[in-house]
Structure formats: C-alpha cells, structure tokens
Amino acid sequence: MTPRSALDLATRAGAVIMLVVIVVIFGIKEPSFLSAESLANTAKQSSFIGIAAVGMVFVLLTAGIDLSVGSVMFLGPLVGGLLMRDAGADVGVALLACVTTGAVLGAINAVLIVGLRVIPFVVTLSTLFLFRGFGTWLTESRQLDFPSSVRGFGQASVAGIPLPILIFAAVALAAHVVLRHTAFGRHVYAFGNDPLAARKAGLPVRRIEAAVYVISGTLAALAGFVLISQIGRLDAGFGEGREFDVIAAAVLGGASLFGGIGGAGSAVLGALTIQAVKAGLVYSEVNLYLQPLLQGAVILVAVFLDGLREARLRALRRRVIRPRAA
C-alpha cells in the first residue's frame, strides 16, 4: 500500500479503524471489557450522546456549530420534570414537553442565526449560558428528583434490548433516511458543500439552515431525557460540558467541521468511540487525572483526520485537467 492510498484509507475509514483499534487495545489489556454485558452497557451509555450527536451532524453538515446542546439537555428534561412534579403529568406528556422545549430552544438559535445573521458560534455560546441560567433560575439550584416511572422508562427493554439503545437506533435510522433519501437531506448537503451555489439554484437556504438548529435542539432535549431516565435526578450541573462530547462524537464519526460531509452513521460511530474510550479507561484502571488527557488525544486525532480530509478535498478541487497534446 502506497503512502497516498494509506492516507486516503485513513481519511475515509478513520472512524471505523479508530473504534476497532480502541476496542482491541482495551480488550487485550482487560479481557472483561469485551464481555457481552460490558459491550451492551457501553452501547446503552453511549445512547444519549449519540442521539444529540445525530442532531449535531445536521448542523455540522451546514458548516455550523451548536454549543448550546448541553444546556438544552438540561432545560428540556427540566420542563418535563416540573410538569410531572407540579401537574402530575405522566412520562409520555413529560417526554413530549421535553422535546417540544428543545425544538423551541433550537428555534431561538435559528432566529438569531438565520434571521439576524449572527455567527453560529457566537449565538450558541450565548444561548449556552442563557438556557442554563434560565433553568438554574427555575430550580434555584435545587436538585429535581424524577418519579420512579421515569427510571422504569430508562430500564425498560424490548426483546432484551434496552429502550435507550432502541431510541438511539430509531433516531439514527430516521436521520439516515432523511439525509440520504429525501429532498431536504439533499438540500442540506448541497448547502453545506456550497451555500452560494445552493442559493443560486433556488434552494430555500434560510429554511434549511433554520431547520437543522431546530432538529439539533429537539434531539438534544430527547438525549437529556434518555439520560435522566437512567439516573433519575437532575441537578444544576446536569448536561454541563456535554456539548463537547456531542461535537467530538460527530467529528470522531466522520462529520466534517467544514460542512458537507457526514451522516447518521457518523454519530453512531463517534458516540460508541467516545464511550468505548471512557469505559476502557475505567476497566484499565487508568489514573483518573490522566483520563481527560487520553480522551483529548483521541479527539485531537479525529480533528487531525478531518483537517487532512478537507485539505485533500481542496487539492482535488484545484486540480486542472489539461488536454492531451496532439
């Protein structure tokens, strides 16, 4: 294999290779990491990050960014929990209120980004603090305990498969269908690859850009509810910093920060990789203070591969085909 073909393979299949290498290394170091129970637990714990990462992929495809997802993961379930506590709502109503709140918060980002043309990084960094501050004001920094029915929702299974994994799979499958087999999905890719060309082609670029932030907010809130259903309580720090895990998962899986590249599979691969690293470090009893460094190194590799891929694509775009001499 030539160096160029090896580089092409690394940029195309880097996410799969990285996940396999991580699983093999930790499996060799600690064989119990490869047990069926351990792998199932890793998949279950990756579900909430994966759900939010699916929404992030939509945003990244348009070369945008959503830093507010951690705060949406906090505020969405909070609204559902308050309805359960103060109005006696059941799990279904609470879940509906949660995802509706996420859609509204995503729409707020969309109005500021699309309507007022403010840079996505600035908008979502601001709403990160705004949404969390509003939630902290609602709770007065007190912990909110959810009823046992919510824990039952998180511990339920269908045909032996935990419900969080099924929800993650359903979200990923729906996103795949939307992105690969609908006009909206094709428009998202077109916008991400060349916004100016998409606009000239008559695509509703403002509507497309707004929609991806609503999708991101909705799925972030759903992810927060899935996590709440596994732990049963919400405190002031819930979801804090999760935006970095979500973005890292999307990029690790192959979505590009430069737009136009990625898919639902990116979120699945990235979320599994993130959680495999975390679980593997725990199984291997790596020093607690070294774990963030090693996780950061994995993310750095993913960003490096993304940069290589973008440089390769730029080189291909600049290539000029010269006519053959007579």
C-alpha positions as CSV (number, residue, x, y, z in Angstrom):
1,M,0.0,0.0,0.0
2,T,1.4,3.4,-1.0
3,P,1.6,6.3,1.4
4,R,-1.1,8.1,-0.6
5,S,-3.5,5.2,-0.6
6,A,-2.9,4.7,3.2
7,L,-3.8,8.4,3.7
8,D,-6.9,8.0,1.6
9,L,-8.0,5.0,3.6
10,A,-7.3,6.8,6.9
11,T,-9.4,9.8,5.9
12,R,-12.3,7.7,4.5
13,A,-12.5,5.0,7.1
14,G,-10.6,6.6,10.0
15,A,-13.7,6.4,12.3
16,V,-14.2,2.7,11.9
17,I,-10.4,2.0,12.2
18,M,-10.2,4.1,15.4
19,L,-13.1,2.3,17.0
20,V,-11.8,-1.1,16.2
21,V,-8.3,-0.2,17.4
22,I,-9.6,1.2,20.7
23,V,-11.8,-1.9,21.4
24,V,-8.9,-4.3,20.5
25,I,-6.4,-2.4,22.7
26,F,-8.6,-2.3,25.8
27,G,-9.8,-5.8,25.1
28,I,-6.2,-7.1,25.2
29,K,-5.4,-5.1,28.3
30,E,-8.6,-6.1,30.1
31,P,-10.5,-9.1,28.5
32,S,-13.6,-8.4,30.6
33,F,-14.0,-5.2,28.6
34,L,-15.1,-7.5,25.6
35,S,-17.8,-9.3,27.6
36,A,-21.3,-9.1,26.2
37,E,-22.5,-7.3,29.3
38,S,-19.7,-4.8,29.1
39,L,-20.3,-4.1,25.4
40,A,-24.1,-3.8,25.9
41,N,-23.5,-1.4,28.8
42,T,-21.2,0.7,26.6
43,A,-23.8,0.9,23.9
44,K,-26.5,1.9,26.4
45,Q,-24.4,4.6,28.0
46,S,-23.5,6.0,24.5
47,S,-27.1,6.3,23.5
48,F,-27.8,9.8,24.9
49,I,-24.6,11.3,23.4
50,G,-25.4,9.5,20.1
51,I,-28.9,11.0,20.0
52,A,-27.6,14.5,20.5
53,A,-24.7,13.8,18.0
54,V,-27.2,12.9,15.3
55,G,-28.7,16.4,15.7
56,M,-25.2,17.9,15.7
57,V,-24.4,16.2,12.4
58,F,-27.3,18.1,10.8
59,V,-25.7,21.3,12.0
60,L,-22.2,20.4,11.0
61,L,-23.3,19.5,7.5
62,T,-24.2,23.1,7.0
63,A,-20.8,24.2,8.4
64,G,-22.5,25.5,11.5
65,I,-22.0,24.7,15.2
66,D,-24.3,24.3,18.2
67,L,-22.6,24.9,21.5
68,S,-25.9,25.1,23.4
69,V,-26.8,21.4,23.3
70,G,-25.6,20.7,26.9
71,S,-27.9,23.4,28.2
72,V,-30.8,22.2,26.1
73,M,-30.2,18.7,27.5
74,F,-30.6,20.4,30.9
75,L,-33.6,22.6,30.3
76,G,-35.7,20.3,28.2
77,P,-35.9,17.5,30.8
78,L,-36.3,20.1,33.5
79,V,-39.5,21.4,31.9
80,G,-40.8,17.8,31.7
81,G,-39.8,17.1,35.3
82,L,-41.6,20.2,36.6
83,L,-44.7,19.1,34.8
84,M,-44.5,15.7,36.5
85,R,-43.9,17.3,39.9
86,D,-46.4,20.2,39.8
87,A,-49.1,19.0,37.4
88,G,-48.9,15.2,37.8
89,A,-48.1,14.6,34.2
90,D,-47.1,11.1,33.1
91,V,-43.9,10.0,31.3
92,G,-45.4,10.4,27.8
93,V,-46.5,14.0,28.5
94,A,-43.2,14.9,30.1
95,L,-41.3,13.5,27.2
96,L,-43.5,15.5,24.7
97,A,-42.9,18.6,26.8
98,C,-39.2,17.9,26.8
99,V,-38.7,17.6,23.1
100,T,-41.1,20.5,22.4
101,T,-39.0,22.7,24.7
102,G,-35.9,21.5,22.8
103,A,-37.5,22.5,19.5
104,V,-38.4,25.9,20.8
105,L,-34.8,26.5,22.1
106,G,-33.5,25.3,18.7
107,A,-35.8,27.8,17.0
108,I,-34.4,30.6,19.2
109,N,-30.9,29.7,17.9
110,A,-32.3,29.6,14.3
111,V,-33.9,33.0,14.6
112,L,-30.7,34.6,15.8
113,I,-28.5,32.9,13.3
114,V,-30.7,32.9,10.2
115,G,-32.9,35.9,10.9
116,L,-30.3,38.3,12.4
117,R,-27.3,36.7,10.6
118,V,-25.2,36.4,13.7
119,I,-22.3,33.9,13.6
120,P,-23.5,30.4,14.9
121,F,-20.5,30.2,17.3
122,V,-21.4,33.5,19.0
123,V,-25.2,32.7,19.1
124,T,-24.9,29.2,20.6
125,L,-22.2,30.2,23.0
126,S,-24.5,32.9,24.3
127,T,-27.6,30.6,24.5
128,L,-25.5,28.0,26.3
129,F,-25.3,30.4,29.2
130,L,-28.8,31.8,28.7
131,F,-30.6,28.5,28.7
132,R,-28.7,27.1,31.6
133,G,-29.2,30.3,33.5
134,F,-32.9,30.2,33.0
135,G,-33.0,26.6,34.1
136,T,-31.0,27.4,37.2
137,W,-33.4,30.2,38.0
138,L,-36.4,27.8,37.7
139,T,-34.8,25.3,40.1
140,E,-33.0,27.8,42.3
141,S,-30.1,25.4,42.0
142,R,-32.0,22.7,43.8
143,Q,-31.9,19.0,42.7
144,L,-35.1,17.7,41.0
145,D,-35.9,14.1,41.6
146,F,-37.9,12.3,38.9
147,P,-40.6,9.7,39.8
148,S,-39.9,6.0,39.6
149,S,-41.9,5.8,36.3
150,V,-39.1,7.7,34.6
151,R,-36.5,5.3,35.8
152,G,-38.8,2.5,34.7
153,F,-38.8,4.1,31.2
154,G,-34.9,4.0,31.1
155,Q,-34.7,0.5,32.4
156,A,-37.3,-1.0,30.1
157,S,-36.3,-3.2,27.2
158,V,-37.9,-4.8,24.1
159,A,-36.9,-8.3,23.1
160,G,-34.0,-7.9,25.6
161,I,-32.7,-4.7,24.0
162,P,-32.6,-1.7,26.4
163,L,-35.0,1.0,25.4
164,P,-32.3,3.8,25.3
165,I,-30.5,1.8,22.6
166,L,-33.7,1.3,20.6
167,I,-34.4,5.0,20.8
168,F,-30.9,5.8,19.6
169,A,-31.2,3.3,16.8
170,A,-34.6,4.7,15.7
171,V,-33.2,8.3,15.7
172,A,-30.2,7.3,13.7
173,L,-32.3,5.3,11.2
174,A,-34.7,8.2,10.8
175,A,-31.8,10.6,10.3
176,H,-30.2,8.3,7.7
177,V,-33.5,8.1,5.7
178,V,-34.0,11.9,5.9
179,L,-30.4,12.7,4.8
180,R,-30.0,10.1,2.1
181,H,-33.4,9.6,0.7
182,T,-35.3,12.9,0.9
183,A,-35.1,16.3,-0.9
184,F,-34.5,18.0,2.4
185,G,-31.4,15.8,3.0
186,R,-30.0,16.5,-0.4
187,H,-30.6,20.2,0.2
188,V,-28.7,20.1,3.5
189,Y,-25.7,18.5,1.7
190,A,-25.9,21.0,-1.1
191,F,-26.0,23.9,1.3
192,G,-23.0,22.6,3.2
193,N,-20.9,22.0,0.1
194,D,-21.5,25.4,-1.5
195,P,-24.1,27.8,0.1
196,L,-23.7,30.3,-2.7
197,A,-24.4,27.7,-5.4
198,A,-27.4,26.3,-3.4
199,R,-28.8,29.8,-3.2
200,K,-28.3,30.4,-6.9
201,A,-30.0,27.1,-7.6
202,G,-33.1,28.4,-5.8
203,L,-32.9,26.2,-2.7
204,P,-34.6,27.6,0.4
205,V,-31.3,28.1,2.1
206,R,-32.7,30.1,5.1
207,R,-35.3,27.5,5.8
208,I,-32.7,24.7,5.6
209,E,-30.3,26.4,7.9
210,A,-33.0,27.2,10.4
211,A,-34.3,23.6,10.3
212,V,-31.0,22.0,11.3
213,Y,-30.9,24.0,14.5
214,V,-34.5,23.0,15.4
215,I,-33.5,19.4,14.8
216,S,-30.4,19.8,16.9
217,G,-32.4,21.3,19.8
218,T,-35.1,18.6,19.6
219,L,-32.7,15.7,19.7
220,A,-30.5,17.3,22.4
221,A,-33.6,17.5,24.7
222,L,-34.5,13.9,23.8
223,A,-31.0,12.9,24.7
224,G,-31.3,14.7,28.0
225,F,-34.5,12.8,28.8
226,V,-32.9,9.5,27.9
227,L,-30.0,10.3,30.3
228,I,-32.4,11.4,33.1
229,S,-34.3,8.1,32.7
230,Q,-31.1,6.3,33.6
231,I,-30.1,8.3,36.6
232,G,-33.5,9.7,37.9
233,R,-32.4,13.1,39.0
234,L,-31.4,16.5,37.7
235,D,-29.1,18.9,39.4
236,A,-27.5,22.3,38.4
237,G,-24.6,20.6,36.7
238,F,-26.7,18.2,34.6
239,G,-25.6,18.3,31.0
240,E,-22.7,20.7,31.7
241,G,-19.9,20.3,29.2
242,R,-21.8,17.6,27.2
243,E,-21.7,19.8,24.1
244,F,-18.0,19.0,23.8
245,D,-18.8,15.2,23.9
246,V,-21.5,15.6,21.3
247,I,-19.4,17.7,18.9
248,A,-16.4,15.3,19.5
249,A,-18.7,12.3,18.8
250,A,-19.9,13.8,15.5
251,V,-16.4,14.6,14.3
252,L,-14.9,11.3,15.5
253,G,-17.5,9.5,13.5
254,G,-16.5,11.4,10.3
255,A,-18.7,14.5,10.1
256,S,-16.6,17.5,9.0
257,L,-16.4,20.8,10.8
258,F,-16.2,22.4,7.3
259,G,-19.6,21.2,6.2
260,G,-21.0,18.9,3.6
261,I,-19.6,15.6,4.9
262,G,-21.1,13.2,7.4
263,G,-24.3,11.3,8.1
264,A,-26.2,9.5,10.8
265,G,-23.5,6.8,10.9
266,S,-21.0,9.4,12.0
267,A,-23.0,10.0,15.2
268,V,-23.3,6.3,15.9
269,L,-19.6,5.6,15.3
270,G,-18.5,8.7,17.2
271,A,-20.7,8.1,20.3
272,L,-19.6,4.4,20.5
273,T,-16.0,5.5,20.2
274,I,-16.3,8.2,22.9
275,Q,-18.0,5.8,25.3
276,A,-15.6,2.9,24.5
277,V,-12.7,5.2,25.4
278,K,-14.3,6.2,28.7
279,A,-15.3,2.6,29.6
280,G,-11.9,1.2,28.6
281,L,-10.0,3.7,30.7
282,V,-12.1,2.7,33.7
283,Y,-11.7,-1.0,33.1
284,S,-7.9,-0.5,32.7
285,E,-7.8,1.5,35.9
286,V,-6.0,4.4,34.3
287,N,-5.2,7.2,36.7
288,L,-8.3,9.4,37.0
289,Y,-6.3,12.6,36.2
290,L,-4.9,11.1,33.1
291,Q,-8.2,10.1,31.6
292,P,-9.2,13.6,30.2
293,L,-5.7,13.8,28.5
294,L,-6.2,10.5,26.8
295,Q,-9.8,11.4,25.7
296,G,-8.5,14.7,24.4
297,A,-5.8,12.9,22.4
298,V,-8.4,10.7,20.7
299,I,-10.4,13.8,19.8
300,L,-7.3,15.5,18.5
301,V,-6.6,12.6,16.2
302,A,-10.2,12.9,14.8
303,V,-9.8,16.6,14.2
304,F,-6.4,16.0,12.5
305,L,-8.0,13.4,10.2
306,D,-10.8,15.9,9.4
307,G,-8.2,18.5,8.5
308,L,-6.4,16.0,6.3
309,R,-9.7,15.1,4.6
310,E,-10.5,18.8,3.9
311,A,-7.0,19.5,2.6
312,R,-7.4,16.5,0.3
313,L,-10.7,17.7,-1.0
314,R,-9.3,21.2,-1.6
315,A,-6.5,19.7,-3.6
316,L,-8.9,17.8,-5.7
317,R,-11.0,20.9,-6.4
318,R,-7.9,22.8,-7.5
319,R,-6.8,20.0,-9.9
320,V,-6.8,21.1,-13.5
321,I,-7.2,18.5,-16.2
322,R,-5.0,19.5,-19.1
323,P,-5.9,18.5,-22.6
324,R,-3.7,15.8,-24.1
325,A,-1.2,17.2,-26.6
326,A,-1.9,16.3,-30.2
